[in-house]
Amino acid sequence: MNRVIDWSALDAQGRKAALARPERREDGAMQEAVRDIIAKVRGGGWDALCEIAERIDGAAPERLAVAPYAEQARAQLPAQAVAAIEMAAENIRRFHEATLPAPVSVETVPGLTVEKRWAPLGSAGLYVPGGKAPLFSTLLMLAIPARVAGVERLTVVTPPRAGGGLDPAVALAAKYCGIEAIWTIGGAQAVAALAFGAGEIEAVDRICGPGNAWVAAAKAQVASLPGGPGIDLPAGPSELLVIADKDSDPARVAADLLSQAEHGADAQVLVVSPDEGILERVLDEVDAQAAAMGGNFAPTRAIRCADLGEAVAIANAYAPEHLSIALEDGQAARLAESVTNAGAIFVGEGAAESFGDYLAGSSHVLPTDGAARYTGGVTALTYLKAISVQRLTTEASRRLAGPAAILARLEGLEAHARAAEIRAGEKEGVR
């Protein structure tokens, strides 16, 4: 069986199938189960949440103070690990402080000033995935931009550990982010609690963070309900697409693919190249490296295209969470300028996706499932809202009343027109 997909031999339907995400993410039974969990937590509050958590997680939700676990972590973790976490936190903070949006004031016409100012959300819920290991890096990537934005109340949830307590690295990361406590609860039930409140878990304005298909479905569903929260973006199972050519290092490409394939069976890893030889060598390396590490990895899809221009077109059609351009630096930089749909781009063979996951500075919480077509990853802006402010002098108000009234009447809105004209003294109020 040919391990390489020949893009030129596929019709439109075949190309769509080659880039398809797993069907299980659209599983109707899963969606209905998530809907049921949300309804029960929303209607039954804390008691319903505990019943579901005990059934699914094996433990009731628990609020754990961070400080004692952070102190233990400093004693347990190697000094190099503590220093690495500190470095990552500082890089993330530096990047997001530098990219904060600035307020803007524009005098659109003389006497009329329109401003845009930014206000932080009052609260946010942060979902930190568990699974094989709690992702302390996700907590850094979510909480630091929120702190930079000025969010006052952060509620952190993460699935409970088998032995109880908090993972040392998670506790230390929480300490650096000013998080005082973490709730041990995961899955759709955690999302429902953040959305509508349950017991001491208060409802939040926006839920942020990646998760499995259940978490992603729960976020989408609660955001669509009346009174529900906002969400950051579709952030489901991980994705990586690598563009390679005949000179790419197959070992490096394979290592990058496996770094995302280890997230689980739902992970999506693709390598695209006009050179079939490099694709075969990459697949051989994937097999060899996976065997050496053991464990389970999501399968790799290899696609042969006509040229590097078509490789970019495939990447833009797929809109991956992560896009690695594993070419010579100059060529990679030129190719990157043509990419319009990607959560994050890693340019050149030195730019490992793993650096972005941990310490480059930008958040690794990025859009999946093709959402990179219309949105980017988590930033401080995720935790801010834009508010417009208008100021008019008396003279400007009089001068603009006539045009505003004309526009209002074009839409058949007489009350709008009169509200403008009364400022020009053309209409009297009713007494």
LUMGULUM-637095 format. One record per residue (C-alpha): residue in three letters; y, x, z; residue number from 0. Coordinates in Angstrom, 1 decimal, m for minus. Layout:
N
[r 'ala',[Y,X,Z],NUM]
...
# end
This chain:
431
[r 'met',[0.0,0.0,0.0],0]
[r 'asn',[3.4,1.4,m1.0],1]
[r 'arg',[5.4,2.1,2.1],2]
[r 'val',[8.7,2.2,0.3],3]
[r 'ile',[10.5,m1.0,m0.9],4]
[r 'asp',[12.0,m0.6,m4.5],5]
[r 'trp',[15.3,m2.4,m4.3],6]
[r 'ser',[15.7,m2.4,m8.1],7]
[r 'ala',[12.4,m4.3,m8.5],8]
[r 'leu',[13.5,m7.1,m6.2],9]
[r 'asp',[15.1,m10.4,m7.3],10]
[r 'ala',[17.8,m12.0,m5.1],11]
[r 'gln',[15.3,m13.7,m2.9],12]
[r 'gly',[13.3,m10.5,m2.5],13]
[r 'arg',[16.4,m8.6,m1.5],14]
[r 'lys',[17.2,m11.2,1.1],15]
[r 'ala',[13.7,m11.0,2.5],16]
[r 'ala',[13.9,m7.1,2.6],17]
[r 'leu',[17.0,m7.4,4.8],18]
[r 'ala',[15.9,m10.4,6.9],19]
[r 'arg',[16.1,m10.3,10.7],20]
[r 'pro',[13.0,m11.4,12.7],21]
[r 'glu',[12.2,m15.1,12.3],22]
[r 'arg',[11.5,m15.3,16.1],23]
[r 'arg',[15.3,m15.2,16.7],24]
[r 'glu',[15.5,m18.6,15.1],25]
[r 'asp',[12.4,m19.9,16.8],26]
[r 'gly',[13.0,m23.6,17.4],27]
[r 'ala',[10.8,m23.7,20.5],28]
[r 'met',[12.7,m20.8,22.0],29]
[r 'gln',[16.0,m22.4,21.3],30]
[r 'glu',[14.8,m25.7,22.9],31]
[r 'ala',[13.5,m23.8,26.0],32]
[r 'val',[16.9,m22.0,26.3],33]
[r 'arg',[18.6,m25.4,26.0],34]
[r 'asp',[16.4,m26.8,28.8],35]
[r 'ile',[17.2,m23.9,31.1],36]
[r 'ile',[20.9,m24.2,30.6],37]
[r 'ala',[20.8,m28.0,31.2],38]
[r 'lys',[18.8,m27.6,34.4],39]
[r 'val',[21.1,m24.9,35.8],40]
[r 'arg',[24.2,m26.8,34.8],41]
[r 'gly',[23.0,m30.0,36.4],42]
[r 'gly',[21.0,m28.6,39.4],43]
[r 'gly',[23.1,m25.6,40.4],44]
[r 'trp',[21.7,m23.1,42.8],45]
[r 'asp',[18.4,m24.8,43.6],46]
[r 'ala',[17.6,m25.2,39.9],47]
[r 'leu',[18.6,m21.6,39.3],48]
[r 'cys',[16.3,m20.3,42.1],49]
[r 'glu',[13.4,m22.4,40.8],50]
[r 'ile',[13.7,m21.0,37.3],51]
[r 'ala',[14.3,m17.4,38.4],52]
[r 'glu',[11.3,m17.4,40.7],53]
[r 'arg',[9.1,m18.8,37.9],54]
[r 'ile',[10.4,m16.4,35.2],55]
[r 'asp',[11.6,m13.3,37.1],56]
[r 'gly',[9.3,m13.6,40.1],57]
[r 'ala',[12.2,m13.5,42.5],58]
[r 'ala',[15.2,m15.7,43.5],59]
[r 'pro',[18.6,m14.3,42.7],60]
[r 'glu',[20.0,m11.9,45.2],61]
[r 'arg',[23.5,m10.5,45.6],62]
[r 'leu',[23.1,m6.7,46.4],63]
[r 'ala',[26.0,m4.6,47.7],64]
[r 'val',[26.5,m1.6,45.5],65]
[r 'ala',[27.8,0.9,48.1],66]
[r 'pro',[24.6,1.8,49.9],67]
[r 'tyr',[22.6,2.2,46.7],68]
[r 'ala',[25.4,4.3,45.2],69]
[r 'glu',[25.3,6.6,48.2],70]
[r 'gln',[21.5,6.9,47.8],71]
[r 'ala',[21.9,7.6,44.1],72]
[r 'arg',[24.2,10.6,44.8],73]
[r 'ala',[21.4,12.0,46.9],74]
[r 'gln',[18.5,11.1,44.6],75]
[r 'leu',[19.9,11.9,41.2],76]
[r 'pro',[20.2,15.5,39.9],77]
[r 'ala',[23.7,16.9,40.0],78]
[r 'gln',[23.6,17.2,36.2],79]
[r 'ala',[22.9,13.5,35.9],80]
[r 'val',[25.7,12.6,38.2],81]
[r 'ala',[28.1,14.8,36.2],82]
[r 'ala',[26.9,13.3,33.0],83]
[r 'ile',[27.6,9.8,34.2],84]
[r 'glu',[31.0,10.8,35.4],85]
[r 'met',[31.8,12.4,32.0],86]
[r 'ala',[30.6,9.3,30.2],87]
[r 'ala',[32.8,7.1,32.4],88]
[r 'glu',[35.8,9.3,31.9],89]
[r 'asn',[35.4,9.4,28.1],90]
[r 'ile',[35.0,5.6,27.9],91]
[r 'arg',[38.1,5.0,30.1],92]
[r 'arg',[40.2,7.5,28.0],93]
[r 'phe',[39.3,5.8,24.7],94]
[r 'his',[40.0,2.3,25.9],95]
[r 'glu',[43.2,3.1,27.6],96]
[r 'ala',[44.4,4.8,24.4],97]
[r 'thr',[43.5,1.8,22.3],98]
[r 'leu',[45.1,m0.9,24.4],99]
[r 'pro',[47.2,m3.2,22.2],100]
[r 'ala',[51.0,m3.1,22.7],101]
[r 'pro',[53.3,m6.1,23.0],102]
[r 'val',[55.3,m6.9,20.0],103]
[r 'ser',[58.7,m8.6,19.6],104]
[r 'val',[60.1,m9.6,16.2],105]
[r 'glu',[63.4,m11.3,15.3],106]
[r 'thr',[62.1,m13.4,12.4],107]
[r 'val',[65.6,m14.8,11.7],108]
[r 'pro',[68.9,m14.1,13.5],109]
[r 'gly',[68.7,m15.7,16.9],110]
[r 'leu',[65.0,m16.4,16.8],111]
[r 'thr',[62.7,m13.9,18.6],112]
[r 'val',[58.9,m14.3,18.6],113]
[r 'glu',[56.9,m12.2,20.9],114]
[r 'lys',[53.2,m11.5,21.3],115]
[r 'arg',[52.1,m10.4,24.7],116]
[r 'trp',[48.7,m9.7,26.1],117]
[r 'ala',[47.3,m11.2,29.3],118]
[r 'pro',[43.9,m10.3,30.9],119]
[r 'leu',[41.2,m12.9,31.4],120]
[r 'gly',[40.9,m14.1,35.0],121]
[r 'ser',[37.2,m13.4,35.1],122]
[r 'ala',[34.3,m12.1,33.1],123]
[r 'gly',[30.5,m12.1,33.4],124]
[r 'leu',[28.7,m8.9,32.5],125]
[r 'tyr',[25.0,m9.0,31.5],126]
[r 'val',[23.2,m5.7,32.0],127]
[r 'pro',[19.8,m5.7,30.3],128]
[r 'gly',[16.7,m4.7,32.3],129]
[r 'gly',[13.4,m4.4,30.6],130]
[r 'lys',[11.7,m1.0,30.8],131]
[r 'ala',[14.7,0.5,32.5],132]
[r 'pro',[18.1,m1.0,33.6],133]
[r 'leu',[20.8,0.1,31.1],134]
[r 'phe',[23.4,1.7,33.3],135]
[r 'ser',[25.2,2.8,30.2],136]
[r 'thr',[25.8,m0.9,29.2],137]
[r 'leu',[27.5,m1.5,32.6],138]
[r 'leu',[29.9,1.4,31.9],139]
[r 'met',[30.5,0.1,28.3],140]
[r 'leu',[31.3,m3.4,29.6],141]
[r 'ala',[33.1,m2.9,32.9],142]
[r 'ile',[35.4,0.0,32.1],143]
[r 'pro',[37.1,m1.8,29.2],144]
[r 'ala',[37.4,m4.9,31.4],145]
[r 'arg',[39.1,m2.8,34.1],146]
[r 'val',[41.4,m1.2,31.6],147]
[r 'ala',[42.4,m4.7,30.4],148]
[r 'gly',[43.1,m5.8,34.0],149]
[r 'val',[40.4,m8.4,34.6],150]
[r 'glu',[40.4,m9.1,38.4],151]
[r 'arg',[37.0,m10.7,38.9],152]
[r 'leu',[33.9,m9.2,37.3],153]
[r 'thr',[30.5,m10.7,38.0],154]
[r 'val',[27.6,m8.5,37.1],155]
[r 'val',[24.0,m9.7,36.5],156]
[r 'thr',[20.8,m7.8,35.7],157]
[r 'pro',[17.1,m8.7,35.9],158]
[r 'pro',[15.4,m7.9,39.2],159]
[r 'arg',[13.4,m4.7,39.6],160]
[r 'ala',[9.8,m4.9,40.4],161]
[r 'gly',[10.3,m2.9,43.7],162]
[r 'gly',[13.6,m4.7,44.5],163]
[r 'gly',[17.0,m3.1,45.0],164]
[r 'leu',[19.2,m1.5,42.4],165]
[r 'asp',[18.4,1.3,40.0],166]
[r 'pro',[20.2,4.4,41.2],167]
[r 'ala',[22.0,5.0,37.9],168]
[r 'val',[23.1,1.4,37.7],169]
[r 'ala',[24.4,1.6,41.3],170]
[r 'leu',[26.4,4.8,40.6],171]
[r 'ala',[27.8,3.4,37.4],172]
[r 'ala',[28.9,0.3,39.2],173]
[r 'lys',[30.6,2.4,41.8],174]
[r 'tyr',[32.6,4.2,39.1],175]
[r 'cys',[33.6,0.8,37.7],176]
[r 'gly',[34.8,m0.7,41.0],177]
[r 'ile',[31.9,m3.2,41.1],178]
[r 'glu',[31.2,m4.1,44.7],179]
[r 'ala',[28.0,m6.2,44.2],180]
[r 'ile',[25.4,m7.0,41.5],181]
[r 'trp',[23.3,m10.2,41.2],182]
[r 'thr',[19.7,m9.6,40.4],183]
[r 'ile',[18.9,m12.3,37.9],184]
[r 'gly',[18.3,m12.1,34.1],185]
[r 'gly',[17.5,m14.1,31.0],186]
[r 'ala',[19.0,m17.4,29.9],187]
[r 'gln',[19.2,m18.6,33.5],188]
[r 'ala',[21.6,m15.8,34.3],189]
[r 'val',[23.8,m16.7,31.3],190]
[r 'ala',[23.8,m20.4,32.4],191]
[r 'ala',[24.8,m19.4,36.0],192]
[r 'leu',[27.7,m17.3,34.7],193]
[r 'ala',[28.7,m20.1,32.3],194]
[r 'phe',[28.8,m23.0,34.7],195]
[r 'gly',[28.4,m21.5,38.2],196]
[r 'ala',[25.5,m21.8,40.6],197]
[r 'gly',[25.9,m21.4,44.4],198]
[r 'glu',[28.0,m18.3,45.1],199]
[r 'ile',[27.9,m17.3,41.4],200]
[r 'glu',[31.2,m18.5,40.1],201]
[r 'ala',[31.8,m19.6,36.5],202]
[r 'val',[33.5,m17.0,34.4],203]
[r 'asp',[36.0,m17.2,31.4],204]
[r 'arg',[33.9,m15.0,29.1],205]
[r 'ile',[30.3,m13.6,29.1],206]
[r 'cys',[29.8,m10.1,27.7],207]
[r 'gly',[26.8,m7.9,27.1],208]
[r 'pro',[23.7,m7.5,24.9],209]
[r 'gly',[20.2,m8.9,25.6],210]
[r 'asn',[17.0,m10.1,24.0],211]
[r 'ala',[16.7,m13.1,21.8],212]
[r 'trp',[16.7,m15.5,24.8],213]
[r 'val',[19.9,m14.0,26.2],214]
[r 'ala',[21.6,m14.1,22.7],215]
[r 'ala',[20.6,m17.7,22.2],216]
[r 'ala',[21.8,m18.7,25.7],217]
[r 'lys',[25.2,m17.1,25.1],218]
[r 'ala',[25.6,m18.9,21.8],219]
[r 'gln',[24.6,m22.2,23.3],220]
[r 'val',[26.8,m22.1,26.4],221]
[r 'ala',[29.8,m21.1,24.3],222]
[r 'ser',[29.4,m24.2,22.2],223]
[r 'leu',[29.3,m26.6,25.2],224]
[r 'pro',[32.4,m28.5,26.5],225]
[r 'gly',[33.9,m26.4,29.3],226]
[r 'gly',[31.7,m23.5,28.4],227]
[r 'pro',[32.9,m19.9,28.4],228]
[r 'gly',[33.8,m17.6,25.6],229]
[r 'ile',[31.4,m14.8,24.6],230]
[r 'asp',[32.1,m11.4,23.3],231]
[r 'leu',[29.9,m11.4,20.2],232]
[r 'pro',[26.3,m11.8,19.0],233]
[r 'ala',[24.7,m8.8,20.7],234]
[r 'gly',[21.0,m9.2,20.4],235]
[r 'pro',[18.2,m6.8,19.8],236]
[r 'ser',[19.3,m3.4,18.5],237]
[r 'glu',[19.7,m2.4,14.8],238]
[r 'leu',[20.2,0.9,12.9],239]
[r 'leu',[20.4,1.5,9.2],240]
[r 'val',[20.4,5.1,8.0],241]
[r 'ile',[21.6,6.3,4.6],242]
[r 'ala',[19.9,9.5,3.5],243]
[r 'asp',[19.7,11.7,0.4],244]
[r 'lys',[17.3,14.5,m0.7],245]
[r 'asp',[19.1,17.0,1.5],246]
[r 'ser',[18.9,15.0,4.7],247]
[r 'asp',[16.9,16.3,7.6],248]
[r 'pro',[13.8,14.0,7.8],249]
[r 'ala',[13.2,15.0,11.5],250]
[r 'arg',[16.7,14.0,12.5],251]
[r 'val',[16.6,10.8,10.6],252]
[r 'ala',[13.3,9.9,12.1],253]
[r 'ala',[14.5,10.7,15.6],254]
[r 'asp',[17.5,8.4,15.1],255]
[r 'leu',[15.4,5.6,13.8],256]
[r 'leu',[13.0,5.9,16.7],257]
[r 'ser',[15.9,6.0,19.2],258]
[r 'gln',[16.5,2.3,18.3],259]
[r 'ala',[13.0,1.3,17.5],260]
[r 'glu',[12.0,2.0,21.1],261]
[r 'his',[14.1,m0.9,22.3],262]
[r 'gly',[11.3,m3.3,21.4],263]
[r 'ala',[9.5,m5.2,18.7],264]
[r 'asp',[12.7,m7.1,17.8],265]
[r 'ala',[14.6,m3.9,17.0],266]
[r 'gln',[15.5,m3.4,13.3],267]
[r 'val',[15.4,0.1,11.8],268]
[r 'leu',[16.0,0.8,8.2],269]
[r 'val',[16.4,3.9,6.1],270]
[r 'val',[17.9,3.6,2.6],271]
[r 'ser',[18.0,6.4,0.0],272]
[r 'pro',[18.0,6.9,m3.8],273]
[r 'asp',[15.4,9.7,m3.2],274]
[r 'glu',[11.8,8.4,m2.6],275]
[r 'gly',[10.7,11.8,m1.5],276]
[r 'ile',[13.0,11.9,1.5],277]
[r 'leu',[11.9,8.3,2.4],278]
[r 'glu',[8.2,9.4,2.4],279]
[r 'arg',[9.0,12.5,4.5],280]
[r 'val',[11.0,10.3,7.0],281]
[r 'leu',[8.2,7.9,7.3],282]
[r 'asp',[5.8,10.7,8.0],283]
[r 'glu',[8.1,12.1,10.6],284]
[r 'val',[8.5,8.7,12.2],285]
[r 'asp',[4.7,8.4,12.5],286]
[r 'ala',[4.3,12.0,13.9],287]
[r 'gln',[7.2,11.7,16.5],288]
[r 'ala',[6.1,8.2,17.6],289]
[r 'ala',[2.5,9.5,18.1],290]
[r 'ala',[3.8,12.5,20.1],291]
[r 'met',[5.9,10.2,22.4],292]
[r 'gly',[3.4,7.4,22.7],293]
[r 'gly',[4.5,3.9,23.5],294]
[r 'asn',[5.4,1.0,21.1],295]
[r 'phe',[8.1,1.2,18.4],296]
[r 'ala',[9.4,m1.4,16.0],297]
[r 'pro',[8.4,m0.6,12.4],298]
[r 'thr',[10.6,1.3,10.0],299]
[r 'arg',[11.7,m0.3,6.7],300]
[r 'ala',[12.3,2.2,3.9],301]
[r 'ile',[14.3,1.1,0.8],302]
[r 'arg',[14.8,3.1,m2.4],303]
[r 'cys',[18.0,2.3,m4.2],304]
[r 'ala',[19.6,3.5,m7.4],305]
[r 'asp',[22.3,5.8,m5.9],306]
[r 'leu',[24.4,6.3,m2.8],307]
[r 'gly',[26.9,3.7,m4.0],308]
[r 'glu',[24.1,1.1,m4.0],309]
[r 'ala',[23.0,2.3,m0.5],310]
[r 'val',[26.5,1.4,0.8],311]
[r 'ala',[26.3,m1.9,m0.9],312]
[r 'ile',[23.0,m2.6,0.8],313]
[r 'ala',[24.5,m1.5,4.2],314]
[r 'asn',[27.4,m3.8,3.6],315]
[r 'ala',[25.1,m6.7,2.8],316]
[r 'tyr',[23.0,m6.1,5.9],317]
[r 'ala',[26.0,m5.5,8.2],318]
[r 'pro',[24.1,m3.4,10.8],319]
[r 'glu',[25.0,m2.9,14.4],320]
[r 'his',[24.7,0.9,13.8],321]
[r 'leu',[25.1,2.7,10.5],322]
[r 'ser',[24.3,6.4,10.3],323]
[r 'ile',[25.3,8.3,7.2],324]
[r 'ala',[23.0,11.3,7.4],325]
[r 'leu',[24.6,13.4,4.7],326]
[r 'glu',[26.6,16.5,4.5],327]
[r 'asp',[29.8,16.0,6.5],328]
[r 'gly',[32.3,15.8,3.6],329]
[r 'gln',[30.1,13.5,1.5],330]
[r 'ala',[29.3,11.4,4.5],331]
[r 'ala',[33.1,11.0,5.3],332]
[r 'arg',[33.8,9.9,1.7],333]
[r 'leu',[31.0,7.4,1.7],334]
[r 'ala',[32.1,6.0,5.0],335]
[r 'glu',[35.4,4.9,3.5],336]
[r 'ser',[33.5,2.4,1.4],337]
[r 'val',[31.7,0.8,4.4],338]
[r 'thr',[33.3,m2.6,5.4],339]
[r 'asn',[30.5,m4.2,7.5],340]
[r 'ala',[29.2,m2.2,10.4],341]
[r 'gly',[29.5,m2.3,14.2],342]
[r 'ala',[29.8,1.5,14.4],343]
[r 'ile',[29.5,4.3,11.8],344]
[r 'phe',[28.1,7.7,12.6],345]
[r 'val',[29.3,10.2,10.0],346]
[r 'gly',[27.3,13.3,9.2],347]
[r 'glu',[24.0,14.6,10.5],348]
[r 'gly',[25.6,15.8,13.8],349]
[r 'ala',[26.8,12.3,14.7],350]
[r 'ala',[23.7,11.0,16.5],351]
[r 'glu',[23.8,7.3,17.5],352]
[r 'ser',[22.7,8.4,20.9],353]
[r 'phe',[26.1,10.0,21.5],354]
[r 'gly',[27.7,6.6,20.8],355]
[r 'asp',[25.2,4.9,23.2],356]
[r 'tyr',[26.3,7.1,26.1],357]
[r 'leu',[29.4,9.2,26.0],358]
[r 'ala',[31.5,9.2,22.8],359]
[r 'gly',[33.9,6.7,24.4],360]
[r 'ser',[33.8,3.6,22.3],361]
[r 'ser',[31.6,0.8,23.6],362]
[r 'his',[28.0,0.5,22.4],363]
[r 'val',[28.1,m3.3,22.8],364]
[r 'leu',[28.2,m4.1,19.1],365]
[r 'pro',[27.6,m7.0,16.8],366]
[r 'thr',[24.1,m7.7,15.6],367]
[r 'asp',[22.5,m10.3,13.3],368]
[r 'gly',[25.0,m9.6,10.6],369]
[r 'ala',[28.0,m10.5,12.8],370]
[r 'ala',[29.6,m7.1,11.8],371]
[r 'arg',[30.8,m9.1,8.7],372]
[r 'tyr',[33.5,m10.7,10.8],373]
[r 'thr',[33.8,m8.9,14.2],374]
[r 'gly',[33.6,m5.6,15.9],375]
[r 'gly',[32.3,m4.3,19.2],376]
[r 'val',[33.6,m4.8,22.7],377]
[r 'thr',[36.9,m3.2,23.5],378]
[r 'ala',[39.7,m3.8,26.1],379]
[r 'leu',[40.9,m6.5,23.6],380]
[r 'thr',[37.7,m8.4,24.4],381]
[r 'tyr',[39.1,m9.1,27.8],382]
[r 'leu',[42.6,m9.9,26.8],383]
[r 'lys',[44.2,m13.0,25.3],384]
[r 'ala',[47.3,m13.0,23.1],385]
[r 'ile',[50.2,m15.3,24.1],386]
[r 'ser',[53.1,m16.0,21.8],387]
[r 'val',[56.6,m16.5,23.3],388]
[r 'gln',[59.5,m17.9,21.3],389]
[r 'arg',[63.2,m17.6,22.3],390]
[r 'leu',[66.1,m19.2,20.3],391]
[r 'thr',[69.9,m19.0,20.8],392]
[r 'thr',[71.7,m22.3,20.6],393]
[r 'glu',[73.1,m21.4,17.2],394]
[r 'ala',[69.7,m20.5,15.8],395]
[r 'ser',[68.2,m23.7,17.2],396]
[r 'arg',[70.9,m25.8,15.4],397]
[r 'arg',[70.5,m23.8,12.2],398]
[r 'leu',[66.7,m24.2,12.1],399]
[r 'ala',[66.6,m27.9,13.1],400]
[r 'gly',[67.1,m29.2,9.5],401]
[r 'pro',[64.4,m27.1,7.8],402]
[r 'ala',[61.9,m27.8,10.6],403]
[r 'ala',[62.5,m31.5,10.3],404]
[r 'ile',[62.0,m31.4,6.6],405]
[r 'leu',[58.7,m29.6,7.1],406]
[r 'ala',[57.6,m32.1,9.8],407]
[r 'arg',[58.3,m35.1,7.5],408]
[r 'leu',[56.3,m33.5,4.7],409]
[r 'glu',[53.3,m33.9,7.0],410]
[r 'gly',[54.3,m37.4,8.1],411]
[r 'leu',[55.2,m36.4,11.7],412]
[r 'glu',[58.4,m38.2,12.5],413]
[r 'ala',[58.4,m37.3,16.2],414]
[r 'his',[58.1,m33.6,15.3],415]
[r 'ala',[61.1,m34.0,13.0],416]
[r 'arg',[63.2,m35.8,15.7],417]
[r 'ala',[62.4,m33.2,18.3],418]
[r 'ala',[63.9,m30.6,16.0],419]
[r 'glu',[66.9,m32.7,15.0],420]
[r 'ile',[67.9,m33.5,18.6],421]
[r 'arg',[68.6,m29.8,19.1],422]
[r 'ala',[71.2,m30.0,16.3],423]
[r 'gly',[72.8,m33.1,17.8],424]
[r 'glu',[71.7,m35.2,14.8],425]
[r 'lys',[69.5,m37.5,16.9],426]
[r 'glu',[70.3,m39.1,20.3],427]
[r 'gly',[67.7,m39.6,23.0],428]
[r 'val',[66.7,m43.1,23.9],429]
[r 'arg',[68.1,m44.3,27.2],430]
# end
